[in-house]
Amino acid sequence: MPNPKRRHSQQRSAKRRTHYKAETVTLSKDSTTGELHVRHRAHVSEGKLMYKGKVVAEKSPIN
């Protein structure tokens, strides 16, 4: 396998990494409950797992 003949400088690595930054998440308002949640993710509302305004799963009581 080819290997670099000399090591890369720290400046060269930093230039490559300049575009790696955290982005803010996009929030949406649920049409049925009116709660804010992260887009394209299921969220819990009143003990129910919701996605796209529909109930995906309900929390069952454990005996």
Rosetta blueprint (number, residue, H / E / L):
1 M L
2 P L
3 N L
4 P L
5 K L
6 R L
7 R L
8 H L
9 S L
10 Q H
11 Q H
12 R H
13 S H
14 A H
15 K H
16 R H
17 R L
18 T L
19 H L
20 Y L
21 K L
22 A L
23 E L
24 T L
25 V L
26 T L
27 L E
28 S E
29 K E
30 D L
31 S L
32 T L
33 T L
34 G L
35 E L
36 L E
37 H E
38 V E
39 R L
40 H L
41 R L
42 A L
43 H E
44 V E
45 S E
46 E L
47 G L
48 K E
49 L E
50 M E
51 Y E
52 K L
53 G L
54 K E
55 V E
56 V E
57 A E
58 E E
59 K L
60 S L
61 P L
62 I L
63 N L
